[in-house]
Amino acid sequence: MSAGVGATDNARVNEGRMLKGANRVVMLGLATGAKGLKRIVVAIKPWERGLPLAASHARQLAKNVGAEIRLVGTVFDASVAVGRESSEAPAMAGSERIAGVARAELQRLAQSMREWGVSVTTKIVWDASAHAGILSAARDWEADLVVVGVHERRPLHTRLTDTDWQLMRHVPCPLLLVKDPVFDGYRTIVAAVDPLHVHAEPSGLDRAVLAAGRAFAHAFGSTLRVVNAYPGAAAFELASAVQVAPGVLYGAENVPALHERAVTELVAQYGVSRSEIDLVEGRPAEAILDTAVARHAQLVVVGAPQRRGRLAAVVGSTAEAVAAEAPCDVLLVPTGGDQR
């Protein structure tokens, strides 16, 4: 069985010079490319059986980049939880039996993945909240990537569970949402950027997105494309209404040219040519989704701003829409929690 799936004759990796770290953005192992991707947490939801989507994708990625996988499962039983907290013997024994069954299941899955030549460990976390247990394990292990399978596929989109949404809002590293049950690699990857920060993305997020996209492109021999959405003339009440740099006015008559120059300069540092850039007029989410379909992408990479306080439940309208509606896998690259 070949582990190099997705590396076809006409698929290539965009070569280029990588910028050093991104200001205040969570990049971790993906910042240094595929070689920096060393620890992958695969979240196994309590109801999953057989070979979960996340495990199937992660084993190929880990094989290609030489990463280690940790399978993380969560267990909980309210009937023994109270007694367990007070260390009552029957409750402790009951919780251990529950954990033991789950642990055995994970070990069987781990062994099947090891047959691919991948290093796999397992961890069972006792927690009433599946996402809290997964997040705790990812932080403790200092994971470079969390992979989770998204289920209940529908004709037009994939429904995300509450566990998926909570991981999106709080994950400490990039999160790969796996949707496609048939996986033969990522031939085309589309990364979404906003270098002029028209949509108020945090500083450094574009570089983090491109670094992550480039890392996956290296791992699978993919073509890395870039999409940028810009507002149409209808979005401006006055032409040349905003000065974005000394002597440079941002308005209806020169928006496309400004975006083209900014995107071209940014992506050149990651080996992406002008022919691999899609400049699309319209709303960001719609532009990204349309481009993913038009380019037959198997993976979309998008930034996911994370916030604190009363805005903590909000990831970002673009990231949320893409994660929910994309017809392919989605890699969310988070900002640090101190962002707006």
N, C-alpha and C positions, 0 to 999 in steps of 0.2 A: 504493500500500500504506500503510495507516494505521499510525502508530506508537503511537497512543493506545489500544491494545487494553486491554480490561479496565475502561475507564471508562464504565460503563453509567449510564442515567438514575437508577436507584435505588441505585447504588453511591456512597458518599460517604466523604470523609476526615474522621475525627474531629478536630475542632479543639480546641486547648487550649494552655495555657502549659507550656513545656518547662523542666524543671529544669536547672540548670547542672551541668556535669560529674559523672560518677559516680566515687566514691572508689575508686582502685586498680583500675579496670576498664577494659579496652581497648574504647574506643568509636570513636576516630578520626573519620572523616568522617560516619559515621552518627549521631554524637552531635548534630550540628547539623541533622539532617534531610536531606531529599533534596538540598538545595542543597550540602551538605557532602560528598556522594558524588561524588568527582571522578575517582578512579582505580580501575578495575576490572581485576583480573588474571583472565583466563580460562585455566584449566589445560587444556591439550590433552594427553591421555595418548598415549603412543607408538603404541598400537594403534587409535586412533580414526581414522575416515575419514568423508568427506562433511562434513555440517554437524553437529558435535557438539552434544549437548543443552546443554552449558554455553554455547556460542557463541550458540545460538538464543535462549536466555533473556536472556543478557547484552546482546545487541544491542538488545532492546526496552527493557530497563532503562536502558541508556546513552542511548538516544534520548530517553526520557522525562525524564531528569534532566540531560542535557547532559554526561554523563561521558565520559572517554576510556577506551578498552579497550586492554589489552596482552595479546596472545595469547602464551602461554609454552609452549614444547615442550621436551622433554628428549631427548637422544640419548646413546647409549653403545655401544661395541663392544669387548668384552674382548680381541679379537684384535689391536687396535691400541693399547689403553690403555697398556700398559707402555712401548711405544716412544714414545708421545706424551708421557709423563711425562719422558722423557729427551731430548725434542725431536729424535728421529730423523726424518730427512726423509721416508722412506716412510710412517711412521706419522702424521706431521703431515698429509701429503697425503691419506692415507686418511681421517683424522678430518674433514678439511675437506670431502671429498666427501660423507661421511655427513651432516654438518651442512648442506651445501649443498642436498641433496635435501630434508631436513626444512624448511629455510628456505623453499624454493620452495613447498612444500605450504602452509606457514603464510601466505605472501604471497598465494596464491590464495584462501585462506579469508578473509584480511583484506580483499581487494579486493571479495569478494562482500558482506561486511558494510559496507564503505564505501558501497556503493550504497544503503544504508538511511539515509545521511547521518550515519553514526557515525564518529568519529575512532578509527582503529585502528593500532597499531604491533605489531611482532612481536619476539620474542626466543627464541633457541635456546640452551639451556644444556647443556653436556656434563657429565653426571653419571650414575653407575651407579644412583643412587637417584632415581626420578622425583619423589618428594615433596620430597627435599632440594633439587633444582633449582628446583622451583616455589616453595618457601619462600624460597630465596635471592633469586629474582627479585622476589617480593612485598616482601621487606624492603628490597631495594636501591631499588625504585621507590616505597616508602612507600605501598603500595596501601591503599585504604579498604575493599576487598572482594575476596575470592577466590571465584571460581565454578568448580565442578567438576561434571562429569556423572557420575551414578551409574548403572551399567549392570547387566546380567544380572537384569532384573526377573523376579520370580516371582509366583505368584498371591497370596501373603499378605504379601510384603515384598520389599524390594530388598536384594540382597547387596552389602555394601560391600567394596571391595578393600583391600589393605594400604595402598596409596597414600592412599585416603580416610581410613582410621583415623589414619595418621601426620599428615595435614593437620589433622585434628580435634584432635590432641594438641599440635601445635606452631604452628599458624597464628597470625601476629601481628595479625590483624584478623578481622572477621566472615567466616564461611565459608558460602557458599550451596551446599547439596547439591541438585542438580537431578535429579529423578526422572521427571517426567512428560514424555513425548516430544511430547505435544500441548499447546501453550502459547498461551493467549489472555489472559494476564494473571492477576493475583491478585485475585479478587473478594472473597474473605474470608480474612483473616489472623488466626490465633490465636496470641497471645503468652502464654507461661507465666511466672507470677510466684510468689514466695514471700515476701511482705513481713514475715512474722513469723519468717522464717528457721528454720522448724521442721525443714527438711531441710538446714540448715547451709550455705546458699548464701552466697558472699562478699558483703561490704557493697558496695552500689552496683550489683550485678548486675541487679536488677529494673529499675532506671532505664535501664541500658544496653539491656536487652531491649526495653523499651517505646520507647526512642528509635529503635532499629533497626526495630521494627515500624511505628512512625509514619512513618519515612522511606520505607519500602516502600509504605505506605498512600498517602502523598502521591504517589509515583511512578506508582501504578497506579489511583488513584481507588478504593481498597479500603475495605471496612469492617473496622476493627480491633477484634477481640474479645480478651478476656482470660480465662484459666483459672487457677484456683488449687485445689490439692488440699489437703485437711485430713484428719487422722486421725480414725477413728471411735472410738466409746466403748471398743471392745475394746482400743484401744492404751493405755488408761490403767488402771493397777492401782488408783489412788486418784483420786477426783474432786478437782478443783482442786488438783492436785499441784504445779504450777509457777507461780511468780510472774514474769510477764513485764514488769511495770511496777508502780510503787508502788500497792498496793491492788488490782492486777488479777491475778487468778489464772487460769491456763490449765489447764483440766481438761475432763473428759468432758461436763459439763453446759453449758458456754458456748463450746466451740470454734467452732461454726459462726458465732455472733454476732461473736466476736473476729476471725475471718478475714474476714467480710463487711465489717466496719468498716475493717480495715486495708487490704484490697484496694480498697474504694471510695474511700478517702482518697488512696491512691497513684495510681490510674488517672485520677482526676478531673483531675489536673495534665496529663494527656495527652489530655483531651477524650473519655474513654471513659465512657459512662453506665452506670448500674446494670443496665440491660436488656442490656448487652453483656458482662456478667460471668457466667462459669460457675463456681460453687463446687461442687466435686465431692468427695465423701467417698471416700477410698481412696488407693492408692499413686500418686505423682506421674506416673510414666511411663504407667500405665494410664489415669489421668484425662486426661492430655494427648492420648493417642492416641484415646480414646473421644470426646473433645470434637471433635477434628479431623474425625472421621468424621461425628458427629452434626451438625456445623455446615457440612459440605461444604467444609471449608477447602482452599485451594490452597497455602497456606504456613503452616508452624508456626515460630515463633521461640522459641528456648530458650537459656538460658545454659549455657555449657560451661566449668566450672572447669578450669583448667590447673595442673598441679603440677610440682614439681621433685624431683630426687633419685630415690629408689626408687619414688616414686609418679608419676613422670613419664609412665609408660605408661597412666595412668588419667585419663580425661576426666571422668567422673562417670556414675554408673549411669543417672540419668535421661536425660541428654543422649545417651548411647550407645544406650539403648533406643529413644528417639524417632528418632534418626538412622537406626537400622537398620530400624525397623518402621513408621514413618509412611508412609501411602499417598500422601503428597504431598511437595512440596519442603520442605526444612528449612533454616532460617537459624540457624547456631550463633554465639552471641556469646561470645567467650572472655574470661576474666579474665586479668590479668597473670600472668606466670610466677612471681611472688613469693607467690602465694596458697598456702594450706595444701597 
